[in-house]
């Protein structure tokens, strides 16, 4: 390659390759910013309003699961299921299966690795 060929290359092709690098860098930076923004948007959590209101639910109380992972479940006529959390004395007084009505606080927690509706029972009434 002669000096003339090198100067021709530097004059005409070097700006193109430099601009390609600049465009590539700019696109890479833009893509990185978009990925970080989408991850930040996807990883954000939605805060739900905390419900301190008590609810009354009636249905059939049954024990589900395998020992030692059993749970006391309330099944309603509308085919909704709730895990009942109560003190030990209240649970010992309950014979399952039974038709009951509970008053308590509804919250979401996990059971067997999946989200499940729970009721923290404050009152329990047997329905005959």
C-alpha positions in Angstrom: 0.0 0.0 0.0 1.5 3.3 -1.0 1.3 6.6 0.9 -1.3 7.9 -1.6 -3.5 4.8 -1.0 -3.2 5.2 2.7 -4.1 8.9 2.6 -7.1 8.0 0.3 -8.2 5.4 2.8 -7.9 7.7 5.7 -9.6 10.6 3.9 -12.6 8.6 2.6 -13.1 5.4 4.7 -11.9 6.4 8.1 -14.7 8.9 8.7 -17.2 6.2 7.7 -15.8 3.7 10.1 -15.6 6.3 12.8 -19.2 7.3 12.3 -20.2 3.6 12.3 -18.5 3.1 15.6 -20.2 6.2 17.0 -23.6 5.0 15.8 -22.9 1.6 17.2 -21.9 3.1 20.5 -24.9 5.4 20.6 -27.3 2.5 19.7 -25.6 0.3 22.4 -26.0 3.0 25.0 -29.6 3.6 24.0 -30.3 -0.1 24.1 -28.7 -0.3 27.6 -30.8 2.6 28.9 -34.0 1.0 27.5 -33.1 -2.4 29.1 -32.4 -0.8 32.5 -35.6 1.3 32.3 -37.7 -1.8 31.4 -36.2 -3.8 34.2 -36.8 -1.0 36.7 -40.4 -0.7 35.5 -40.9 -4.5 35.7 -39.3 -4.9 39.0 -41.3 -2.2 40.7 -44.0 -3.4 43.0 -47.5 -2.1 43.2 -48.4 -1.2 46.8 -51.9 -2.3 47.6 -54.0 -0.5 50.1 -53.8 -2.3 53.4 -57.2 -3.6 54.4 -57.8 -3.5 58.1 -61.6 -4.1 57.6 -63.0 -7.3 59.0 -65.0 -9.5 56.7 -67.6 -12.2 57.4 -67.4 -15.4 55.4 -69.4 -18.6 55.8 -68.9 -22.0 54.3 -67.6 -25.5 55.0 -64.4 -25.9 57.0 -62.1 -28.8 55.9 -58.5 -29.8 56.4 -56.5 -30.0 53.2 -52.9 -31.0 52.5 -50.5 -33.7 53.7 -49.0 -33.9 57.2 -47.1 -31.8 58.2 -48.3 -29.3 55.6 -52.0 -29.3 56.4 -54.2 -26.2 56.5 -57.7 -25.5 57.7 -59.6 -24.3 54.6 -62.9 -22.5 54.4 -64.8 -23.4 51.1 -67.7 -21.1 50.3 -70.8 -21.8 48.1 -69.2 -19.5 45.5 -66.2 -21.9 45.3 -63.8 -19.5 47.0 -61.3 -21.0 49.4 -59.6 -19.3 52.3 -57.0 -20.6 54.7 -58.1 -19.9 58.3 -55.5 -18.7 60.8 -56.7 -18.8 64.4 -55.4 -19.5 67.9 -54.9 -23.0 69.0 -57.8 -23.1 71.4 -60.3 -22.0 68.7 -58.9 -24.6 66.3 -59.1 -27.4 68.9 -62.8 -26.6 69.5 -63.6 -27.0 65.8 -64.4 -30.5 64.4 -64.1 -30.8 60.6 -65.8 -30.9 58.3 -68.2 -28.3 59.7 -70.4 -25.4 58.4 -69.0 -22.3 60.0 -69.1 -18.5 59.8 -65.9 -16.6 60.5 -65.2 -12.9 61.2 -61.6 -11.9 60.5 -59.1 -10.0 58.5 -58.4 -11.0 54.9 -54.8 -11.0 53.7 -52.7 -12.7 51.0 -49.9 -15.1 51.8 -48.3 -18.3 50.4 -49.4 -21.8 50.9 -47.4 -24.6 49.2 -45.4 -22.1 47.3 -48.4 -20.3 45.8 -50.4 -17.2 46.7 -53.5 -18.0 48.7 -56.1 -15.9 50.5 -55.9 -16.2 54.3 -58.3 -15.0 57.0 -57.0 -14.2 60.4 -60.0 -15.3 62.4 -61.2 -13.2 65.3 -64.6 -14.9 65.8 -65.9 -18.3 64.8 -69.5 -19.4 64.8 -70.8 -22.9 64.0 -73.8 -23.0 61.6 -76.2 -25.9 61.9 
